[in-house]
Amino acid sequence: MFNKVLVANRGEIAIRIMRACRELGVRSVAVYSDADRNALFAKYADEAYPIGESPPTKSYLNIERILDVARKAECEAIHPGYGFLAENAAFARACEQEGIVFIGPSSHSIEQMGSKIGSKNIMKRAGIPVIPGFDEPLESAQHARQVAEEIGYPVILKASAGGGGMGMQIVKDSSEIEGAFERAKSVAMSAFGDATIFMEKYLLEPRHIEFQVLGDLKGNIVHLNERECSIQRRHQKLIEETPSPLMTPELREEMGRVAKKVARRINYHNAGTVEFVYSRGNFYFLEMNTRIQVEHPITEMTTGIDIVKEQFKIAAGEPISFSQEDVHIHGHAIECRINAEDPLNDFRPTPSKIRRYRSPGGPGVRVESGVHMGYEIPPYYDSMISKLSVWGRTREEAISRMERALYEYVIVGVLTNIPFHKAVMRNERFRSGDYNTHFIEQWDFVPEVKEIIRAEKEKGDSLASAFGLEDKKLAAITTAVAAYSHSLIAGERQNRGQR
């Protein structure tokens, strides 16, 4: 096992990785931007180093600065988390050339899956079902119109180098094609530096199902069952659950077999996720995310397997510590992404200062967060505040537990999507399990969310009221708590250095 690992990320995922480091006896190194100078993850690490200004291009996306810190701190490995450089083949290759272990797949695997066009063609040659479409770059809006007429409307335009749903454009008829093409190209270039666009048939009643896979350097590959990720806004996930309500043992076995075949086809090692679209009895390969996923906690809760620790062990050359036969599903788990965003304003980000904060707890509740009372959410990064995950013996118990946990969650000073999540948990279509990726757009949730907000304001949230202190007293307490926490962390660092 490694002695020291650099975590090339921030926020809650950085803390999640550092916790695994502590349990494995590995020293962790943080890198932080100007905006994150006083962030919790930077204090939690055994060592922390500045890497530049707040914009990601000047800090968390700066490969050379991160490698400089790795050399300086004498790190043997780098864990990229998710986002930023996690799926950057150039970064993985730079680590390989530097003799630093990249805790993830090889740069070649990342390259193979980094292009949606290229990855689809690889899978087609391997006999893996892919979504019907035109798997070559579209040259112009006129070319796109010709292809769409051949495929048949509706179609969807996608960025070949994209991810996270960014830039996707659904086109229902020929009158929309030109504007959609230009928008897709513009977003692709600005977000990914690559304006290559391709087209797929837009499937009706699609469900987004993904399979967690692990591969080691000895050729072993296992899957850890599926996650349902169909509740999305702007093609980006908001709520995930496992197992999927639509899954049968036979379908799980077949999709799991195909997921492992995908990983084996590209000699994959470490943690990854094979994503599928399911529509009317058929499933198709969508893409492979060559990194740990935001929603990995719910898989850990239902399998008892620590995926991040397995990442470390695999990267250190150890075999996967269990077989496929050892993987079972225990109960049901749901994750809600708690974001600083306004669901009544098209889920627009709302970065601000958290004046009061209390996270939920109790049986079956897991909160992963990098914030605290008094924390100022930076406008430069993703709007996620935390991942709230719950486990129950049944899906019904998990939903009830999530409702209870959302009731307990208090965040004052920042608009969040908590009222939206409360409305989803009460929605009959969600509770039935019969939903797809159109769930949000087909549901007029605004009146229900407004009613939840109105009712809470009217009664006065009793938990928020428990923090009803004068601002000066609140500031003094916040400062004192922060100082005490920092002293404990400093003392722990000193003790670890003496051992």
Order of alpha helices (4+ residues) and beta strands (2+ residues): beta-alpha-beta-alpha-beta-alpha-beta-alpha-beta-alpha-alpha-beta-alpha-beta-beta-alpha-beta-beta-beta-beta-alpha-beta-beta-alpha-alpha-beta-beta-beta-beta-beta-beta-alpha-beta-alpha-alpha-alpha-alpha-alpha-alpha
